[in-house]
Amino acid sequence: MNFAAVPRSAPAIKPLALACALSLSVLAANALAQEALPSIVVTGARFPAQAATAPIGATVITAEDIRRAGATDVNAAIRKIGGVYGRQSLDASPDFALDLRGFGSNSAQNLVILVDGVRLNENELANAVLSSIPVDTVERIEIQRGGSSVLYGEGATGGVINIITRRGAQDGTHGSLFAEAGRFSARDLRASLSHGAGPLSVDIAVADRRTDNYRKNSDFKQHTASGGVQYNYGAGRAGLRFERSEQDARFPGSLSEAQFLSIPRQTLTPDDFGTLDTDRITAFVEHRIGGLELAAELSRREREVEANYFYMMGGTKVASRSAYDARQTQFSPRLRHTASFGDKRNELVAGIDLVRWERQTSSDFSLGDAEQDAKAVYLRNEILWNAPHNARLAIGGRHERFTKDYSDPLAFPPVVNEHRKQSINAWSVEGSFDVLPGVTTFARAGRSYRIANVDENSLRAGPEVLAPQTSRDLELGVTAGPAGRQLSARLFRHRLENEMFYDPTIGWGANTNLDPTRRQGVEVEGQYALSQDLRLTAQWQRVDAEFTAGPNAGREMVLVPKNVVTARLGWTRGGHNADLGAQWVDSQRYGSDFTNSCGARIPSYTTLDARYAYRVGGWEAAFSALNLADRQYYSNAFGCRSGIYPSDGRQLKLSLRYDF
């Protein structure tokens, strides 16, 4: 849950050509016999892929990984297991702000998050809500770091996180019951049920989660329900999924450094609160005809958001209410054609993304209504050859057009029927080569982009909408070793033009296009089986984020730790399972310190978490601890020694699970 869109302080490729090509391909393929779909390893170019065509340099978190680490929600799994840095949420929810490649307070706008191929990103300054996804239904999570705009569109400069739910139930009836209780009156109740009968399967999951949290006035409650039905047949599958989530949260607000050091659990906003209700329904289909695969998703998502803030004016408490309703519809048809020519294999992927987003606002300070239509077409071709060395080369391109409409009679000055159009292109070239058995080198270059959302454009520095942000992306890497004893390293660089950011030094603060900036660094991740029972995984990310031109040239970007190191040690023997994790986060600039003149930095910190579980038959009992050392720290601070949002203290939990 994220209420950044209603802040307390206003911080030419033609689709017809593709359709014709698709039709011709279908006609040509109709004469081919139907084939069964292959088993899935990972998601490739927006299609299920085998190991040979899996995304280069991707990190995959399995359902078993999530279970062993004791992650109770998807966001926690991405941070604890995937090593992705996350900043404490501002609204008491478990939806931390995830950050790939060091984009600070705008990390959510430079990262695309998908659920079964459908975008969760909103056209507003808000984090994707992952806590509503039942963690027990997740089959795997794929983390693809680096520019990915060709396949996934705007906002994918930092990377893409794709959450894949189970593709169908086994025959018979299966389910699970889960109950957890812990410190700060935490309670988590979950139940899931699935039934498979030949090609037909159905599933449903419900959850109730609530906690008082670490700080005063940071209570959080969430109720979720989701389910689906799908039909699998020899040449494909089709189905329908739904999700409903209701959240109620209290807002603890920010503190100064002195207040944090004195009483980190206190609040200065004891009455602030908000609600967030979301509904999502998705229909999907996949079908294969010989070497041609067709797929599509049609998704509809609705959000109802309300936030209430209170402040004193002349000795009187005054309320400020902000509320809006948002709707997003996405249709994404695509095709993949594979063909072999001797020892060469060619894979062509083409598709269209159509997204319509609308929002109606009814707030004390805004009646802004906004619409955005996005239409994109993309094409990617990959060739594989030289089997001993598994050589791969892929080239892709994307063209996307945006139409934006906005009106707000309460704005100053009033905005009436503002209409803007923007278009932009992306491209990528990537390849890999096995220089030795078990040693793969890879490289990628391309252009990615981001378009300003409605909140950024409604609080901008000038009369024109913000220019598109573009990035020239470059990445080199190597992977060595078999699964279980593998090491990967990547060098990366993103050279950005017109990066969009909230600049507090402009008047009372405004969103603007920055002078040129750069993100460059190294990512290392590895896994090592110390024995049959003991395994070690680790990730290290180093990012140098700085201005490269203008008056701030050479200065660091804000809210970006240079180093983040994550490590986990897991032990399993018989019914026993133990897991110990640690994360060290380097110091970083405060959120307003563009000139690097603040005499202090957000301090570095280390957190520990641990879990022990014992399983007998279908029963599992577990004890878990988060922030085991009870470290007092913070990862979000928007002023110099101020605007601090303290992170959670030590949390101890007991849980009981039954699988049947």
Order of alpha helices (4+ residues) and beta strands (2+ residues): alpha-beta-beta-beta-alpha-alpha-beta-beta-beta-beta-beta-alpha-beta-beta-beta-beta-beta-beta-alpha-beta-beta-beta-beta-beta-beta-beta-beta-beta-alpha-beta-beta-beta-beta-beta-beta-beta-beta-beta-beta-beta-beta-beta
